[in-house]
Amino acid sequence: MVSPEQVKQYIEQGMECAHVDVSGDGAHFEAVIVSALFEGKNKVQQHQVVYKALGERMREEIHALSMQTYTPAAWKARV
């Protein structure tokens, strides 16, 4: 069973991130991801970037991943 910390590491290894926070129970995870890679992309495209970074792990290890994705500017503006 994969841990939230492992999912965080997978995301950070697969893409450039300014901030990643992952919680979950070993099968279902929730992530907050901030990346400049999201600039100019809609939410679906942002999620596709994350799925690409996770690759086969999404099929084999991670059963469900709920994401909140932000550009650095959107992350800063939300506070």
Phi and psi in radians as a Rosetta constraint file:
Dihedral C 1 N 2 CA 2 C 2 CIRCULARHARMONIC -1.517 0.35
Dihedral N 2 CA 2 C 2 N 3 CIRCULARHARMONIC 2.552 0.35
Dihedral C 2 N 3 CA 3 C 3 CIRCULARHARMONIC -1.731 0.35
Dihedral N 3 CA 3 C 3 N 4 CIRCULARHARMONIC 2.808 0.35
Dihedral C 3 N 4 CA 4 C 4 CIRCULARHARMONIC -0.996 0.35
Dihedral N 4 CA 4 C 4 N 5 CIRCULARHARMONIC -0.647 0.35
Dihedral C 4 N 5 CA 5 C 5 CIRCULARHARMONIC -1.115 0.35
Dihedral N 5 CA 5 C 5 N 6 CIRCULARHARMONIC -0.665 0.35
Dihedral C 5 N 6 CA 6 C 6 CIRCULARHARMONIC -1.152 0.35
Dihedral N 6 CA 6 C 6 N 7 CIRCULARHARMONIC -0.734 0.35
Dihedral C 6 N 7 CA 7 C 7 CIRCULARHARMONIC -1.075 0.35
Dihedral N 7 CA 7 C 7 N 8 CIRCULARHARMONIC -0.743 0.35
Dihedral C 7 N 8 CA 8 C 8 CIRCULARHARMONIC -1.020 0.35
Dihedral N 8 CA 8 C 8 N 9 CIRCULARHARMONIC -0.798 0.35
Dihedral C 8 N 9 CA 9 C 9 CIRCULARHARMONIC -1.102 0.35
Dihedral N 9 CA 9 C 9 N 10 CIRCULARHARMONIC -0.723 0.35
Dihedral C 9 N 10 CA 10 C 10 CIRCULARHARMONIC -1.021 0.35
Dihedral N 10 CA 10 C 10 N 11 CIRCULARHARMONIC -0.783 0.35
Dihedral C 10 N 11 CA 11 C 11 CIRCULARHARMONIC -1.131 0.35
Dihedral N 11 CA 11 C 11 N 12 CIRCULARHARMONIC -0.828 0.35
Dihedral C 11 N 12 CA 12 C 12 CIRCULARHARMONIC -1.128 0.35
Dihedral N 12 CA 12 C 12 N 13 CIRCULARHARMONIC -0.575 0.35
Dihedral C 12 N 13 CA 13 C 13 CIRCULARHARMONIC -1.284 0.35
Dihedral N 13 CA 13 C 13 N 14 CIRCULARHARMONIC -0.515 0.35
Dihedral C 13 N 14 CA 14 C 14 CIRCULARHARMONIC -1.596 0.35
Dihedral N 14 CA 14 C 14 N 15 CIRCULARHARMONIC -0.243 0.35
Dihedral C 14 N 15 CA 15 C 15 CIRCULARHARMONIC -2.752 0.35
Dihedral N 15 CA 15 C 15 N 16 CIRCULARHARMONIC 2.773 0.35
Dihedral C 15 N 16 CA 16 C 16 CIRCULARHARMONIC -1.388 0.35
Dihedral N 16 CA 16 C 16 N 17 CIRCULARHARMONIC 2.163 0.35
Dihedral C 16 N 17 CA 17 C 17 CIRCULARHARMONIC -2.263 0.35
Dihedral N 17 CA 17 C 17 N 18 CIRCULARHARMONIC 2.526 0.35
Dihedral C 17 N 18 CA 18 C 18 CIRCULARHARMONIC -1.576 0.35
Dihedral N 18 CA 18 C 18 N 19 CIRCULARHARMONIC -0.466 0.35
Dihedral C 18 N 19 CA 19 C 19 CIRCULARHARMONIC -2.786 0.35
Dihedral N 19 CA 19 C 19 N 20 CIRCULARHARMONIC 2.383 0.35
Dihedral C 19 N 20 CA 20 C 20 CIRCULARHARMONIC -2.461 0.35
Dihedral N 20 CA 20 C 20 N 21 CIRCULARHARMONIC 2.290 0.35
Dihedral C 20 N 21 CA 21 C 21 CIRCULARHARMONIC -2.347 0.35
Dihedral N 21 CA 21 C 21 N 22 CIRCULARHARMONIC 2.210 0.35
Dihedral C 21 N 22 CA 22 C 22 CIRCULARHARMONIC -2.249 0.35
Dihedral N 22 CA 22 C 22 N 23 CIRCULARHARMONIC 2.365 0.35
Dihedral C 22 N 23 CA 23 C 23 CIRCULARHARMONIC -2.259 0.35
Dihedral N 23 CA 23 C 23 N 24 CIRCULARHARMONIC 2.815 0.35
Dihedral C 23 N 24 CA 24 C 24 CIRCULARHARMONIC 2.852 0.35
Dihedral N 24 CA 24 C 24 N 25 CIRCULARHARMONIC -3.135 0.35
Dihedral C 24 N 25 CA 25 C 25 CIRCULARHARMONIC -1.960 0.35
Dihedral N 25 CA 25 C 25 N 26 CIRCULARHARMONIC 0.179 0.35
Dihedral C 25 N 26 CA 26 C 26 CIRCULARHARMONIC 1.843 0.35
Dihedral N 26 CA 26 C 26 N 27 CIRCULARHARMONIC -0.346 0.35
Dihedral C 26 N 27 CA 27 C 27 CIRCULARHARMONIC -2.229 0.35
Dihedral N 27 CA 27 C 27 N 28 CIRCULARHARMONIC -0.665 0.35
Dihedral C 27 N 28 CA 28 C 28 CIRCULARHARMONIC -1.997 0.35
Dihedral N 28 CA 28 C 28 N 29 CIRCULARHARMONIC 2.273 0.35
Dihedral C 28 N 29 CA 29 C 29 CIRCULARHARMONIC -2.282 0.35
Dihedral N 29 CA 29 C 29 N 30 CIRCULARHARMONIC 2.674 0.35
Dihedral C 29 N 30 CA 30 C 30 CIRCULARHARMONIC -2.165 0.35
Dihedral N 30 CA 30 C 30 N 31 CIRCULARHARMONIC 2.330 0.35
Dihedral C 30 N 31 CA 31 C 31 CIRCULARHARMONIC -2.312 0.35
Dihedral N 31 CA 31 C 31 N 32 CIRCULARHARMONIC 2.504 0.35
Dihedral C 31 N 32 CA 32 C 32 CIRCULARHARMONIC -1.993 0.35
Dihedral N 32 CA 32 C 32 N 33 CIRCULARHARMONIC 2.133 0.35
Dihedral C 32 N 33 CA 33 C 33 CIRCULARHARMONIC -2.263 0.35
Dihedral N 33 CA 33 C 33 N 34 CIRCULARHARMONIC 2.255 0.35
Dihedral C 33 N 34 CA 34 C 34 CIRCULARHARMONIC -2.053 0.35
Dihedral N 34 CA 34 C 34 N 35 CIRCULARHARMONIC 2.159 0.35
Dihedral C 34 N 35 CA 35 C 35 CIRCULARHARMONIC -2.651 0.35
Dihedral N 35 CA 35 C 35 N 36 CIRCULARHARMONIC 2.465 0.35
Dihedral C 35 N 36 CA 36 C 36 CIRCULARHARMONIC -1.169 0.35
Dihedral N 36 CA 36 C 36 N 37 CIRCULARHARMONIC -0.354 0.35
Dihedral C 36 N 37 CA 37 C 37 CIRCULARHARMONIC -1.097 0.35
Dihedral N 37 CA 37 C 37 N 38 CIRCULARHARMONIC -0.314 0.35
Dihedral C 37 N 38 CA 38 C 38 CIRCULARHARMONIC -1.449 0.35
Dihedral N 38 CA 38 C 38 N 39 CIRCULARHARMONIC -0.177 0.35
Dihedral C 38 N 39 CA 39 C 39 CIRCULARHARMONIC -0.959 0.35
Dihedral N 39 CA 39 C 39 N 40 CIRCULARHARMONIC 2.280 0.35
Dihedral C 39 N 40 CA 40 C 40 CIRCULARHARMONIC 1.336 0.35
Dihedral N 40 CA 40 C 40 N 41 CIRCULARHARMONIC 0.104 0.35
Dihedral C 40 N 41 CA 41 C 41 CIRCULARHARMONIC -1.942 0.35
Dihedral N 41 CA 41 C 41 N 42 CIRCULARHARMONIC 2.562 0.35
Dihedral C 41 N 42 CA 42 C 42 CIRCULARHARMONIC -1.395 0.35
Dihedral N 42 CA 42 C 42 N 43 CIRCULARHARMONIC 3.067 0.35
Dihedral C 42 N 43 CA 43 C 43 CIRCULARHARMONIC -1.046 0.35
Dihedral N 43 CA 43 C 43 N 44 CIRCULARHARMONIC -0.704 0.35
Dihedral C 43 N 44 CA 44 C 44 CIRCULARHARMONIC -1.091 0.35
Dihedral N 44 CA 44 C 44 N 45 CIRCULARHARMONIC -0.785 0.35
Dihedral C 44 N 45 CA 45 C 45 CIRCULARHARMONIC -1.137 0.35
Dihedral N 45 CA 45 C 45 N 46 CIRCULARHARMONIC -0.636 0.35
Dihedral C 45 N 46 CA 46 C 46 CIRCULARHARMONIC -1.105 0.35
Dihedral N 46 CA 46 C 46 N 47 CIRCULARHARMONIC -0.774 0.35
Dihedral C 46 N 47 CA 47 C 47 CIRCULARHARMONIC -1.132 0.35
Dihedral N 47 CA 47 C 47 N 48 CIRCULARHARMONIC -0.622 0.35
Dihedral C 47 N 48 CA 48 C 48 CIRCULARHARMONIC -1.108 0.35
Dihedral N 48 CA 48 C 48 N 49 CIRCULARHARMONIC -0.621 0.35
Dihedral C 48 N 49 CA 49 C 49 CIRCULARHARMONIC -1.065 0.35
Dihedral N 49 CA 49 C 49 N 50 CIRCULARHARMONIC -0.768 0.35
Dihedral C 49 N 50 CA 50 C 50 CIRCULARHARMONIC -1.167 0.35
Dihedral N 50 CA 50 C 50 N 51 CIRCULARHARMONIC -0.788 0.35
Dihedral C 50 N 51 CA 51 C 51 CIRCULARHARMONIC -1.038 0.35
Dihedral N 51 CA 51 C 51 N 52 CIRCULARHARMONIC -0.682 0.35
Dihedral C 51 N 52 CA 52 C 52 CIRCULARHARMONIC -1.121 0.35
Dihedral N 52 CA 52 C 52 N 53 CIRCULARHARMONIC -0.716 0.35
Dihedral C 52 N 53 CA 53 C 53 CIRCULARHARMONIC -1.104 0.35
Dihedral N 53 CA 53 C 53 N 54 CIRCULARHARMONIC -0.624 0.35
Dihedral C 53 N 54 CA 54 C 54 CIRCULARHARMONIC -1.411 0.35
Dihedral N 54 CA 54 C 54 N 55 CIRCULARHARMONIC -0.443 0.35
Dihedral C 54 N 55 CA 55 C 55 CIRCULARHARMONIC 0.955 0.35
Dihedral N 55 CA 55 C 55 N 56 CIRCULARHARMONIC -2.340 0.35
Dihedral C 55 N 56 CA 56 C 56 CIRCULARHARMONIC -1.111 0.35
Dihedral N 56 CA 56 C 56 N 57 CIRCULARHARMONIC -0.330 0.35
Dihedral C 56 N 57 CA 57 C 57 CIRCULARHARMONIC -1.060 0.35
Dihedral N 57 CA 57 C 57 N 58 CIRCULARHARMONIC -0.493 0.35
Dihedral C 57 N 58 CA 58 C 58 CIRCULARHARMONIC -1.161 0.35
Dihedral N 58 CA 58 C 58 N 59 CIRCULARHARMONIC -0.498 0.35
Dihedral C 58 N 59 CA 59 C 59 CIRCULARHARMONIC -1.560 0.35
Dihedral N 59 CA 59 C 59 N 60 CIRCULARHARMONIC -0.604 0.35
Dihedral C 59 N 60 CA 60 C 60 CIRCULARHARMONIC -1.700 0.35
Dihedral N 60 CA 60 C 60 N 61 CIRCULARHARMONIC -0.685 0.35
Dihedral C 60 N 61 CA 61 C 61 CIRCULARHARMONIC -1.986 0.35
Dihedral N 61 CA 61 C 61 N 62 CIRCULARHARMONIC -0.608 0.35
Dihedral C 61 N 62 CA 62 C 62 CIRCULARHARMONIC -1.874 0.35
Dihedral N 62 CA 62 C 62 N 63 CIRCULARHARMONIC 2.024 0.35
Dihedral C 62 N 63 CA 63 C 63 CIRCULARHARMONIC -1.497 0.35
Dihedral N 63 CA 63 C 63 N 64 CIRCULARHARMONIC -0.551 0.35
Dihedral C 63 N 64 CA 64 C 64 CIRCULARHARMONIC -2.654 0.35
Dihedral N 64 CA 64 C 64 N 65 CIRCULARHARMONIC 2.365 0.35
Dihedral C 64 N 65 CA 65 C 65 CIRCULARHARMONIC -2.397 0.35
Dihedral N 65 CA 65 C 65 N 66 CIRCULARHARMONIC 2.023 0.35
Dihedral C 65 N 66 CA 66 C 66 CIRCULARHARMONIC -1.713 0.35
Dihedral N 66 CA 66 C 66 N 67 CIRCULARHARMONIC 2.293 0.35
Dihedral C 66 N 67 CA 67 C 67 CIRCULARHARMONIC -2.190 0.35
Dihedral N 67 CA 67 C 67 N 68 CIRCULARHARMONIC 2.517 0.35
Dihedral C 67 N 68 CA 68 C 68 CIRCULARHARMONIC -2.048 0.35
Dihedral N 68 CA 68 C 68 N 69 CIRCULARHARMONIC 2.040 0.35
Dihedral C 68 N 69 CA 69 C 69 CIRCULARHARMONIC -1.989 0.35
Dihedral N 69 CA 69 C 69 N 70 CIRCULARHARMONIC 2.482 0.35
Dihedral C 69 N 70 CA 70 C 70 CIRCULARHARMONIC -2.456 0.35
Dihedral N 70 CA 70 C 70 N 71 CIRCULARHARMONIC 2.548 0.35
Dihedral C 70 N 71 CA 71 C 71 CIRCULARHARMONIC -1.350 0.35
Dihedral N 71 CA 71 C 71 N 72 CIRCULARHARMONIC 2.830 0.35
Dihedral C 71 N 72 CA 72 C 72 CIRCULARHARMONIC -0.994 0.35
Dihedral N 72 CA 72 C 72 N 73 CIRCULARHARMONIC -0.681 0.35
Dihedral C 72 N 73 CA 73 C 73 CIRCULARHARMONIC -1.158 0.35
Dihedral N 73 CA 73 C 73 N 74 CIRCULARHARMONIC -0.748 0.35
Dihedral C 73 N 74 CA 74 C 74 CIRCULARHARMONIC -1.158 0.35
Dihedral N 74 CA 74 C 74 N 75 CIRCULARHARMONIC -0.640 0.35
Dihedral C 74 N 75 CA 75 C 75 CIRCULARHARMONIC -1.111 0.35
Dihedral N 75 CA 75 C 75 N 76 CIRCULARHARMONIC -0.795 0.35
Dihedral C 75 N 76 CA 76 C 76 CIRCULARHARMONIC -1.157 0.35
Dihedral N 76 CA 76 C 76 N 77 CIRCULARHARMONIC -0.672 0.35
Dihedral C 76 N 77 CA 77 C 77 CIRCULARHARMONIC -1.263 0.35
Dihedral N 77 CA 77 C 77 N 78 CIRCULARHARMONIC -0.401 0.35
Dihedral C 77 N 78 CA 78 C 78 CIRCULARHARMONIC -1.273 0.35
Dihedral N 78 CA 78 C 78 N 79 CIRCULARHARMONIC -0.303 0.35
